[in-house]
Amino acid sequence: MERKKYSKRYCKYTEAKIDFIDYKDIDMLKYSLSERYKIMPRRLTGNTKKWQERVEIAIKRARHMALIPYVIDTKNVVENPFKIG
């Protein structure tokens, strides 16, 4: 059985030379969240260990400040929880 060959993933934070991840910048954090707003693992995002830890802290802070939802209800799926109304 042949193994699937995945393309090499690169850490976008290292490439962009970002020195700080702001928890208020939801558009940047969305790339590290799944469709149910779970934090994506490093093997899927390609982040380095250092940046993955910083992304996790930023997402947890944004959840605490109610900028990102903790749980998405699977029975009552909302298309975009960031849209008000």
C-alpha positions in Angstrom: 0.0 0.0 0.0 1.4 3.4 -1.0 1.5 6.2 1.4 -0.1 9.6 0.5 2.5 12.2 -0.3 1.6 15.5 1.2 3.2 18.8 0.1 5.7 20.3 2.5 4.0 22.8 4.8 5.7 26.0 5.8 5.2 28.2 8.9 3.5 31.3 7.5 4.4 33.3 10.7 8.1 32.6 10.2 8.0 33.4 6.5 6.1 36.7 7.1 8.6 37.6 9.9 5.8 38.4 12.3 7.0 39.1 15.8 3.7 39.1 17.7 0.3 37.5 17.2 -2.5 39.8 18.3 -5.6 38.1 19.8 -7.8 40.9 18.4 -6.8 40.1 14.8 -9.5 37.4 14.1 -8.8 37.3 10.4 -5.3 36.0 11.0 -6.4 33.5 13.7 -9.1 32.0 11.4 -6.5 30.2 9.4 -5.6 28.1 12.5 -9.2 27.2 13.3 -11.3 24.4 11.7 -14.9 25.0 10.5 -16.1 24.2 14.0 -13.7 26.7 15.4 -11.4 24.1 16.9 -7.6 24.8 17.0 -5.9 23.0 14.1 -2.9 20.8 14.9 0.6 21.7 13.8 0.8 18.8 11.3 -2.1 20.4 9.3 -1.2 24.1 9.6 2.6 23.6 9.2 3.4 26.0 12.1 6.6 25.6 14.1 6.3 24.7 17.7 7.0 28.2 18.9 4.4 29.8 16.7 1.8 27.1 17.3 2.0 27.8 21.1 1.6 31.5 20.4 -1.4 31.0 18.2 -3.0 28.8 20.8 -2.5 31.4 23.5 -4.0 34.1 21.2 -7.0 31.9 20.3 -7.6 31.2 24.0 -7.4 34.9 24.8 -9.8 35.8 22.0 -12.3 33.1 23.2 -12.0 34.5 26.7 -12.8 38.0 25.4 -15.8 36.5 23.4 -14.3 37.3 20.0 -14.3 33.7 18.9 -16.9 31.1 20.1 -15.9 28.2 22.3 -18.4 25.7 21.0 -20.4 25.6 17.8 -23.7 23.9 18.2 -23.8 21.0 15.7 -27.7 20.9 15.5 -28.1 24.6 15.0 -25.2 25.4 12.6 -24.6 29.1 12.0 -22.9 30.0 8.7 -20.8 32.8 10.2 -20.8 33.3 14.0 -18.9 36.6 13.6 -21.8 38.2 11.7 -24.2 40.0 14.0 -27.9 39.7 13.2 
